[in-house]
Amino acid sequence: MSLSLLGIGASAQATPSTTNSDVASTETPRIGGGGGYMGKRLTNVRSIGTKCGKTPIAMTSGEGKMTLRIDDTRSTGTVLSKHIEASKGIISAGVGWDVTKSRSITVSGSKEVPSGKHGTLTAYVKYSGKKFDVQGLLAVGGWYTFQKNKTAYKPIGVCFKYSQR
């Protein structure tokens, strides 16, 4: 059984450091993984919905009859795919939020445990995600897609899972 999103504070929402509307941003050419591109940008940026994290951020358990309760505030950051060959400024401009900033999440939930049962209430970070491709501007002109289906997940709240035995 899952309980729904219960709360989030938006105290750390920040604007991206790059504001170019077409998301084309340049950065210094790199030797190696960057392929010597003159600039980079994100393209094909699309929402991929929400998901719950896999690592618990808070947990409580006990024998019924009782109410399990979690009340806490946690700070958590954006989760990015590994090996993205673009700066965090370019990624921030492309996805629409500052991927370098942490966000404050309020964890608040409760669940009744029936008499004679043992219950466990676990909280996880809930994320909203975007998928994108990375392009590089070739020295001879033209954009080339060199990374596909990279992801960025922004923390937006909390997911709860309850189990009993």
TAZI-V265224 format. One line per field, one symbol per residue. ss: DSSP state (@ for helix, = for strand, . for the rest). psi: psi as a letter, one per 30 degrees, with the letter a starting at -180 (. if undefined). A space follows every 10 residues. Layout:
ss=???
psi=???
//
This chain:
ss=.==....... .......... ...==..... ........== ========== ==.....=== ===..===== ======..== .......@@@ @@@@@..... ..======== ===....=== ========== =======... ..======== ========== ====.
psi=kkllkflkkh fgklklfkgk fggjkllkkk kbffggkfll lklhklkgal lklfkkfkkl llklklkkkk jlklkllkkl llhkhllfee eeeefgljff klkkkkjjll kkklkglklk kkklkkkklk kllklkjlfg klkkjfklhl lkkkkfbkkk kkll.
//
